[in-house]
Amino acid sequence: MSQLFSEFHIKGVALRNRIVVSPMCQYSAVDGVPNEWHMVHLGARAIGGAALVIAEATAVSPEGRITPGCTGLWNDKQAEAWAPIMRFIKKQGAVPGIQIAHAGRKASANRPWEGDDHMNPDDPRAWDPLGPSPIAFGANLPRAPKEMTKDEILRVQSDFVAAAKRALAMGAEWLELHFAHGYLAQSFFSPIANRRTDEYGGSFENRARFLIDTMKAVRAIWPEKYPLTVRFGVSDFHADGQPLEESIAMVKMFKNHHLDLIDISLGFNTPDISAVPWGPGFLAPIAERIKKEAGILTAVGWLINDPQLAEDIIAKGQANLIMLAHKELDDPHFPFHAAKALSVENPQNVLPPQYAFWLKGR
Ligand SMILES: Cc1cc2nc3c(=O)[nH]c(=O)nc-3n(C[C@H](O)[C@H](O)[C@H](O)COP(=O)(O)O)c2cc1C
């Protein structure tokens, strides 16, 4: 029996299998408001049979967007536009989720297909990025952020809380905090980006403070019946980054503050990613270690494009959920194709009857 296609119960939520549509920025919103594109993009993948569809990194404040095309949740108009999208995902039998985020020093950039670099500060669409310290990421993102004051830190934390409340009101049943990929929260944790000398920098406890305080504040308002998760960049695979042991300690702290699941990803605090050991499922052994040492439910992604690899990761207990991005772009019906490859009985039934009826035996 396939483990990838076994149900997964967490809090009050039931996932029909272990396949998750990983959050994917679409850079297609206007003023942070999602539209028909987001409905079709996310809706198609819910139809395709994934168990959980997590909407893209959605900014908690205007300056927290990566690009001017990123979605937001800093006002009610945005939440109202998300609501039918969440409803549609749920109607297809998938759990509707969203990732909330602040891009920090990587904010104010052009869309990937329009350069993927910081906008010229003179561009009327540009804004001033914020960060823990005035240190630029480098390479295509050369702008040094403004060092955040304590008031700005507290304001962004309350923006996370306000966005989480809107996420709940609009029908999200799974909330992921984006604490990875070199964006604001991750950059607070990273010695590469954070050189502060106040209570938010220096020691492990201080670099952890922004992340823990933000998570605790969101946990306080996010209902117990729905999962709260963190996507965390556990390593930069770089000598100047945080050691993996620190990341494990961080995950233990998240767990002690009642985080439900950790979504293992990369740090991306530096453009130098030459030591990342890219390869199919390369983060799975790290996820397994964190799952065991921190005793927490785990999701893992990155280069898991093959049904058997996904099956093996779940069957070996390395992770509880598989996050898919590129593969889901390539094939929104990947769950159907994976079910066939893994000889699941009546694989067409991962699709809705409008499709399943016609695809029986094909
Ligand atoms: C188009 C695109 C947009 C992405 N946007 C996000 C995002 O909003 N939040 C996030 O945490 N990761 C984002 N990612 C990373 C993916 O969620 C995923 O972790 C990564 O692509 C590795 O998985 P894969 O090998 O299955 O593609 C994005 C990836 C792609 C391809």
Ligand as a Chemical Component Dictionary entry (heavy atoms), coordinates in Angstrom:
data_LIG
# 
_chem_comp.id                   LIG 
_chem_comp.type                 NON-POLYMER 
_chem_comp.pdbx_formal_charge   0 
_chem_comp.three_letter_code    LIG 
# 
loop_
_chem_comp_atom.comp_id 
_chem_comp_atom.atom_id 
_chem_comp_atom.alt_atom_id 
_chem_comp_atom.type_symbol 
_chem_comp_atom.charge 
_chem_comp_atom.model_Cartn_x 
_chem_comp_atom.model_Cartn_y 
_chem_comp_atom.model_Cartn_z 
_chem_comp_atom.pdbx_ordinal 
LIG C1  C1  C 0 7.664  29.836 -9.357 1  
LIG C2  C2  C 0 8.159  29.567 -7.977 2  
LIG C3  C3  C 0 7.774  30.394 -6.939 3  
LIG C4  C4  C 0 8.174  30.126 -5.622 4  
LIG N1  N1  N 0 7.686  30.889 -4.595 5  
LIG C5  C5  C 0 7.889  30.501 -3.314 6  
LIG C6  C6  C 0 7.170  31.101 -2.256 7  
LIG O1  O1  O 0 6.285  31.938 -2.453 8  
LIG N2  N2  N 0 7.446  30.687 -1.005 9  
LIG C7  C7  C 0 8.363  29.701 -0.737 10 
LIG O2  O2  O 0 8.571  29.356 0.417  11 
LIG N3  N3  N 0 9.021  29.095 -1.742 12 
LIG C8  C8  C 0 8.783  29.452 -3.002 13 
LIG N4  N4  N 0 9.379  28.765 -4.035 14 
LIG C9  C9  C 0 10.193 27.585 -3.707 15 
LIG C10 C10 C 0 9.326  26.336 -3.790 16 
LIG O3  O3  O 0 8.225  26.404 -2.900 17 
LIG C11 C11 C 0 10.127 25.065 -3.527 18 
LIG O4  O4  O 0 10.532 25.029 -2.194 19 
LIG C12 C12 C 0 11.359 24.940 -4.403 20 
LIG O5  O5  O 0 11.060 25.277 -5.747 21 
LIG C13 C13 C 0 11.932 23.526 -4.353 22 
LIG O6  O6  O 0 10.980 22.565 -4.701 23 
LIG P1  P1  P 0 10.957 21.905 -6.189 24 
LIG O7  O7  O 0 12.282 21.235 -6.369 25 
LIG O8  O8  O 0 9.802  20.939 -6.107 26 
LIG O9  O9  O 0 10.729 22.990 -7.168 27 
LIG C14 C14 C 0 9.026  29.034 -5.351 28 
LIG C15 C15 C 0 9.442  28.217 -6.423 29 
LIG C16 C16 C 0 8.998  28.470 -7.712 30 
LIG C17 C17 C 0 9.422  27.553 -8.820 31 
# 
loop_
_chem_comp_bond.comp_id 
_chem_comp_bond.atom_id_1 
_chem_comp_bond.atom_id_2 
_chem_comp_bond.value_order 
_chem_comp_bond.pdbx_ordinal 
LIG C1  C2  SING 1  
LIG C2  C3  SING 2  
LIG C2  C16 DOUB 3  
LIG C3  C4  DOUB 4  
LIG C4  N1  SING 5  
LIG C4  C14 SING 6  
LIG N1  C5  DOUB 7  
LIG C5  C6  SING 8  
LIG C5  C8  SING 9  
LIG C6  O1  DOUB 10 
LIG C6  N2  SING 11 
LIG N2  C7  SING 12 
LIG C7  O2  DOUB 13 
LIG C7  N3  SING 14 
LIG N3  C8  DOUB 15 
LIG C8  N4  SING 16 
LIG N4  C9  SING 17 
LIG N4  C14 SING 18 
LIG C9  C10 SING 19 
LIG C10 O3  SING 20 
LIG C10 C11 SING 21 
LIG C11 O4  SING 22 
LIG C11 C12 SING 23 
LIG C12 O5  SING 24 
LIG C12 C13 SING 25 
LIG C13 O6  SING 26 
LIG O6  P1  SING 27 
LIG P1  O7  DOUB 28 
LIG P1  O8  SING 29 
LIG P1  O9  SING 30 
LIG C14 C15 DOUB 31 
LIG C15 C16 SING 32 
LIG C16 C17 SING 33 
# 
